[in-house]
Structure formats: C-alpha cells, structure tokens
Amino acid sequence: MRSLRHFDLNLLLVFEALMRERHVTRAADKLNLSQPALSHALKRLREALGDPLLIRTDNGMQPTPRALALLPVVQQALALLREGLAPPAIFAPANSTRRFTLATTDYFEEVMYPTFLSQLLAYAPGISFSIELITPDVLSEGLEQRQVDMVVGLDSQSTLPSGVIQTPWMDEELVCLAAIKNPGVGDGVDLEQFARQLHVELADISGLRPSNIDSCLVQHGLTRRVISKNLNYIAAARVVALTEAIMTLPRQMAERFVTMLPVRLVEPPKELPVLKMTLMQHGLYANEPASVWLYNELVAFAAKN
C-alpha cells in the first residue's frame, strides 16, 4: 500500500466481513452490497495490500498469513471508530451527580431559581448548582472554557462574543417602584414624567450595552438622572424606600419588595420595552447531553411560569 491517503477506508469493512464469513456472497449480504460489487472491492483490497488475502481451497476461502495478521488490527481500528462515532450517552438526571454553574441575574436567582431547583431535585436528587454573577469575563471566556454552563436571564443582546449562542427564554413586564411617601409620583407616569424623576438602577456588570430604558428615552429626545447604580435589586429597593427616586424592574421582583419595604408599584410609561430574557451557552457544548437536558429544563420551566 502506497499510503493511507490513497486507501479507501470503506475497504476495511469489506475485509472484516470477508474474514468473518469466508464467503463472497454471504459477506455481500451482510454489507448490503451486490456480489459483483463485493468482488470488485476484494480486488481493490488485494491490489492495495499487495496480497491475495483470501484463497479459494477445497475447504472454502482461507486467509493468508498477511490477512490473519491484519485482522486484529482492523478489528481494533473499526471498534474504536464505531465507539467514537456512536451518539453520546444519554444524560440520566436521576443518577447524575453533576454540578452545573449558572451565571444569572438577581431577578432569576431571587424569583425563579428556588422553584426551579426544587422541581429538579424531585427527580434528579444528585445534581447541584453554583450561581455566579454575569460579568464580561463570563461571556468572553467563562462559557468557552466551560467555567460556566449557561447564562440565564440576561436581556437580549445584539452583539455577543463569537461562538456564544443566544436564544429567547422569557419575557417579563417592567414596572416602577417608589417610596410610599414619595410625593412626586402618582399611581402611574407618562414618559416625560418618568424622565423627570430621580432614578436608581442596577449597574450593568456584564458590560455589554447601554440600558434599554435609556435607549428608549433617547429615541424620544429625553434623558434621566440616575442618582444610584447598585449591584443588586434589594440594595436598590432600599435606596428607593428612603429617597424620592424611582427604579424600574421586573414586576414579580417589585411585588416582593412591596411586602418587604415601604414602597409601592407605579405603572411605567407604555413606551418602555419589556424585559426579554435569554439563555446563553457556548456552541462548543450546546449538543453535550447534560447541556441539552439543562437547556430543555429551563425552557420547560419558562413555559409554565
């Protein structure tokens, strides 16, 4: 044989079948080939290997010493190929002790994660999770290096690092939160009234893009004054409770603060966009069985909530 480059690897299947059956017609049937096609393949094998391989005798076709020496090598190579090309093992959550790492927003961690985890543990008792902040490093390196399995709840982004897959997950209505004793805000505000208020907001630690709220205001020729940027919702809500500032946040989170702090809901301007939460993962691992399972569970959870 001149080189592997010029060798048709399909002929290894022909060789294996012939060595097992010692009969051209039976080997052809096993491979779903015609008898002439298999005979032609045997001819090519003999030419490529420079050996007759199988000789017809009174006791049927018998392998040559070269064929006998080659057989275990071919069988091992084919076994490795079959193993490598087989579909990955199905993820079995009931028996898994896998620890997943999620980079999430405050909103997902506070409002959704406890229920999500409790539902999973009912039939996947061995799994566990680590929760991390969404940072630029998570998006640029953490997903690619498998330090983070998935980013959950981040607002839809127009630009992401190469290889990161973003899929829509869940939409949530935004509302405003104000102190109960805030005299400058009624039960609702229009866009101009909204822009005139003092504001508290969450800092964008992901570093991806300006606030959707600010983008909306700019489109209408307006701006706002932000007096405090906080790292988490509870700190921001406490600032609101003690000042005349308002903050804009998902409704379910705001409703929790109404029961915890001296704050109230304020209907926002109709022009404000909804929060379009997404799931983000890296294309390198999107088809890995455990990742597929986690993604499907998050999608199913969103559909029920």
C-alpha positions as CSV (number, residue, x, y, z in Angstrom):
1,M,0.0,0.0,0.0
2,R,1.4,3.4,-1.0
3,S,-0.1,5.4,1.8
4,L,-3.2,5.7,4.0
5,R,-4.1,8.8,2.0
6,H,-4.7,6.7,-1.1
7,F,-6.5,3.9,0.8
8,D,-10.3,3.7,0.8
9,L,-11.2,3.1,4.5
10,N,-14.5,1.6,3.5
11,L,-12.5,-1.4,2.3
12,L,-11.7,-2.2,5.9
13,L,-15.4,-3.1,6.4
14,V,-15.2,-5.3,3.4
15,F,-12.1,-7.0,4.8
16,E,-13.8,-7.6,8.2
17,A,-16.9,-9.1,6.6
18,L,-14.9,-11.4,4.3
19,M,-12.8,-12.6,7.1
20,R,-15.8,-13.3,9.2
21,E,-17.9,-15.0,6.5
22,R,-15.1,-16.6,4.3
23,H,-17.7,-16.3,1.5
24,V,-18.1,-13.5,-1.0
25,T,-21.9,-13.8,-1.4
26,R,-22.6,-14.0,2.4
27,A,-20.2,-11.1,3.0
28,A,-22.0,-9.1,0.3
29,D,-25.4,-9.8,2.0
30,K,-24.0,-8.6,5.4
31,L,-22.9,-5.3,3.8
32,N,-26.0,-4.9,1.6
33,L,-23.8,-5.0,-1.5
34,S,-24.2,-6.9,-4.7
35,Q,-21.9,-9.9,-5.2
36,P,-20.1,-8.2,-8.2
37,A,-19.6,-5.0,-6.1
38,L,-18.0,-7.0,-3.3
39,S,-15.8,-9.0,-5.7
40,H,-14.6,-5.7,-7.1
41,A,-13.9,-4.4,-3.6
42,L,-11.9,-7.6,-2.8
43,K,-9.9,-7.0,-6.0
44,R,-9.1,-3.4,-4.8
45,L,-8.1,-4.7,-1.4
46,R,-5.7,-7.2,-2.9
47,E,-4.1,-4.5,-5.1
48,A,-3.8,-2.0,-2.3
49,L,-2.3,-4.5,0.2
50,G,-0.2,-6.5,-2.4
51,D,-1.6,-9.8,-1.1
52,P,-4.4,-12.2,-2.2
53,L,-5.7,-12.2,1.4
54,L,-8.3,-15.0,0.8
55,I,-7.5,-18.1,-1.3
56,R,-10.2,-20.4,-2.6
57,T,-9.4,-24.0,-1.5
58,D,-11.3,-27.4,-1.2
59,N,-12.3,-26.2,2.3
60,G,-13.6,-22.9,1.1
61,M,-11.9,-19.5,1.2
62,Q,-8.9,-19.4,3.5
63,P,-7.0,-16.4,4.8
64,T,-3.3,-15.8,4.0
65,P,-0.9,-15.2,6.8
66,R,-1.0,-11.5,5.9
67,A,-4.8,-11.4,6.3
68,L,-4.6,-13.2,9.7
69,A,-2.0,-10.7,11.0
70,L,-4.1,-7.8,9.7
71,L,-7.4,-8.9,11.1
72,P,-6.9,-7.9,14.8
73,V,-5.5,-4.6,13.7
74,V,-8.6,-3.9,11.5
75,Q,-11.0,-5.1,14.2
76,Q,-9.5,-2.8,16.8
77,A,-9.5,0.2,14.4
78,L,-13.1,-0.4,13.5
79,A,-14.1,-0.9,17.1
80,L,-12.5,2.5,18.0
81,L,-14.2,4.2,15.1
82,R,-17.6,2.7,16.0
83,E,-17.2,3.8,19.6
84,G,-16.1,7.3,18.6
85,L,-18.8,7.8,16.1
86,A,-21.6,6.5,18.3
87,P,-24.1,9.1,19.6
88,P,-23.1,10.4,23.1
89,A,-24.6,8.6,26.1
90,I,-28.0,10.0,27.2
91,F,-27.8,12.1,30.3
92,A,-29.6,10.3,33.2
93,P,-30.6,13.0,35.7
94,A,-31.9,10.5,38.2
95,N,-28.4,9.1,38.6
96,S,-26.3,12.1,37.9
97,T,-24.1,13.9,40.5
98,R,-23.3,16.7,38.0
99,R,-22.7,20.2,39.3
100,F,-23.9,22.9,36.9
101,T,-22.6,26.5,37.1
102,L,-25.1,29.2,36.1
103,A,-24.3,32.9,35.7
104,T,-27.6,34.7,36.4
105,T,-29.3,37.9,37.1
106,D,-30.5,38.9,40.6
107,Y,-34.0,38.5,39.2
108,F,-33.6,34.9,38.2
109,E,-31.8,34.0,41.4
110,E,-34.4,35.6,43.6
111,V,-37.7,35.0,41.8
112,M,-37.2,31.8,39.8
113,Y,-34.2,29.8,40.9
114,P,-35.6,28.4,44.2
115,T,-38.6,26.9,42.5
116,F,-36.6,25.7,39.5
117,L,-34.1,23.9,41.8
118,S,-36.8,22.3,44.0
119,Q,-38.6,20.9,40.9
120,L,-35.4,19.4,39.5
121,L,-34.4,17.8,42.8
122,A,-37.6,15.9,42.9
123,Y,-36.3,13.6,40.1
124,A,-32.6,14.5,39.9
125,P,-31.6,14.4,43.6
126,G,-27.9,14.2,43.0
127,I,-27.4,17.3,40.9
128,S,-26.3,20.6,42.3
129,F,-25.7,24.2,41.1
130,S,-23.3,27.1,41.7
131,I,-24.6,30.6,41.0
132,E,-22.3,33.3,39.7
133,L,-22.6,36.9,38.6
134,I,-22.8,37.8,34.9
135,T,-19.5,39.5,34.1
136,P,-17.7,40.4,30.8
137,D,-15.3,37.5,31.6
138,V,-18.1,35.0,31.9
139,L,-19.3,35.9,28.4
140,S,-15.9,36.2,26.7
141,E,-14.1,33.3,28.4
142,G,-16.2,31.5,31.0
143,L,-18.7,30.0,28.6
144,E,-16.0,28.9,26.1
145,Q,-13.7,27.4,28.8
146,R,-16.7,25.6,30.5
147,Q,-16.3,27.5,33.7
148,V,-20.0,28.4,33.3
149,D,-22.5,26.1,31.7
150,M,-25.2,28.7,30.9
151,V,-26.0,32.4,31.3
152,V,-29.6,32.7,32.4
153,G,-31.9,35.8,32.4
154,L,-29.7,38.4,30.7
155,D,-31.7,40.8,28.5
156,S,-31.4,40.1,24.7
157,Q,-28.1,41.4,23.2
158,S,-27.4,42.4,19.7
159,T,-23.6,41.6,19.9
160,L,-22.0,38.7,21.7
161,P,-18.6,37.0,21.6
162,S,-18.0,34.6,18.8
163,G,-19.4,31.1,19.5
164,V,-21.9,32.2,22.1
165,I,-25.5,31.1,21.3
166,Q,-28.4,33.3,22.5
167,T,-31.9,32.0,22.5
168,P,-35.1,33.8,23.7
169,W,-36.3,32.4,27.0
170,M,-38.9,34.5,28.9
171,D,-40.4,38.0,28.7
172,E,-41.3,40.0,31.8
173,E,-43.2,43.2,32.2
174,L,-41.4,46.1,33.7
175,V,-42.9,48.3,36.5
176,C,-41.6,51.2,38.6
177,L,-41.1,51.2,42.3
178,A,-41.4,54.3,44.5
179,A,-41.4,55.0,48.2
180,I,-44.9,55.0,49.8
181,K,-44.3,58.6,51.0
182,N,-42.8,59.8,47.7
183,P,-45.0,62.9,46.9
184,G,-43.7,63.4,43.4
185,V,-45.1,60.2,41.9
186,G,-48.7,59.0,41.5
187,D,-50.0,55.6,40.5
188,G,-48.5,55.9,37.0
189,V,-46.2,58.1,34.9
190,D,-46.0,59.0,31.3
191,L,-42.7,59.1,29.5
192,E,-41.9,62.8,30.2
193,Q,-42.8,62.4,33.9
194,F,-40.7,59.3,34.0
195,A,-37.7,61.1,32.6
196,R,-38.0,64.0,35.2
197,Q,-37.8,61.6,38.2
198,L,-34.6,60.7,40.0
199,H,-33.7,57.1,39.2
200,V,-32.0,54.2,40.9
201,E,-30.8,51.3,38.6
202,L,-28.8,48.2,38.5
203,A,-25.2,48.5,37.3
204,D,-24.5,46.7,34.1
205,I,-21.7,44.4,35.2
206,S,-22.0,42.4,32.0
207,G,-20.6,45.5,30.2
208,L,-22.5,44.7,27.1
209,R,-24.6,47.7,26.1
210,P,-26.4,50.8,27.4
211,S,-29.7,50.3,29.3
212,N,-32.7,49.6,27.2
213,I,-34.6,52.2,29.2
214,D,-32.0,54.9,28.4
215,S,-32.1,53.9,24.7
216,C,-35.9,54.3,24.8
217,L,-35.6,57.8,26.3
218,V,-33.0,58.9,23.7
219,Q,-35.4,57.8,20.9
220,H,-37.9,60.3,22.3
221,G,-35.4,63.0,22.9
222,L,-35.3,62.5,26.6
223,T,-32.7,61.7,29.3
224,R,-32.9,60.9,33.0
225,R,-30.7,61.4,36.1
226,V,-29.6,58.3,37.8
227,I,-28.5,59.0,41.4
228,S,-27.5,55.5,42.3
229,K,-26.3,52.4,40.5
230,N,-26.5,49.3,42.6
231,L,-25.2,45.8,42.2
232,N,-28.4,44.1,43.4
233,Y,-32.1,44.7,43.5
234,I,-32.6,44.6,47.3
235,A,-30.0,47.4,47.8
236,A,-31.5,49.4,45.1
237,A,-35.0,49.0,46.5
238,R,-33.8,50.1,49.9
239,V,-32.5,53.3,48.3
240,V,-35.9,53.9,46.7
241,A,-37.6,53.4,50.1
242,L,-35.5,56.2,51.7
243,T,-35.4,58.7,48.8
244,E,-37.7,60.3,46.2
245,A,-36.1,58.3,43.4
246,I,-37.8,55.5,41.5
247,M,-36.5,52.4,40.0
248,T,-37.6,50.2,37.1
249,L,-37.6,46.4,37.5
250,P,-39.5,43.2,36.6
251,R,-43.0,43.1,38.1
252,Q,-42.5,39.9,40.1
253,M,-39.4,41.3,41.8
254,A,-41.2,44.6,42.5
255,E,-44.1,42.8,44.1
256,R,-41.8,41.1,46.5
257,F,-40.4,44.4,47.7
258,V,-43.9,45.8,48.3
259,T,-44.3,43.2,51.0
260,M,-40.8,43.8,52.5
261,L,-40.3,47.6,52.3
262,P,-42.3,50.8,52.5
263,V,-42.5,51.0,48.7
264,R,-45.4,50.8,46.1
265,L,-45.9,49.9,42.5
266,V,-46.1,52.7,39.9
267,E,-47.3,51.9,36.3
268,P,-44.5,52.8,33.9
269,P,-44.8,54.6,30.6
270,K,-46.3,52.4,27.9
271,E,-43.2,53.1,25.7
272,L,-40.8,51.2,27.9
273,P,-39.7,47.9,26.5
274,V,-40.4,44.6,28.1
275,L,-37.5,42.6,29.6
276,K,-36.6,40.0,27.0
277,M,-34.6,37.4,29.0
278,T,-32.4,34.9,27.2
279,L,-30.4,31.7,27.6
280,M,-26.8,31.9,26.5
281,Q,-24.4,29.0,26.1
282,H,-21.4,28.2,24.0
283,G,-21.7,26.4,20.7
284,L,-18.8,24.1,21.7
285,Y,-21.0,22.4,24.3
286,A,-24.6,23.0,23.1
287,N,-25.0,19.4,22.0
288,E,-23.5,17.8,25.0
289,P,-26.2,15.7,26.7
290,A,-26.1,17.3,30.1
291,S,-26.3,20.8,28.5
292,V,-29.2,19.7,26.3
293,W,-31.0,18.5,29.4
294,L,-30.4,21.7,31.3
295,Y,-31.5,23.9,28.4
296,N,-34.7,21.9,27.9
297,E,-35.5,22.1,31.6
298,L,-35.1,25.8,31.6
299,V,-37.3,26.2,28.5
300,A,-40.0,24.0,30.1
301,F,-39.8,26.0,33.3
302,A,-40.3,29.2,31.4
303,A,-43.3,27.8,29.6
304,K,-45.0,27.1,32.9
305,N,-44.3,30.4,34.5
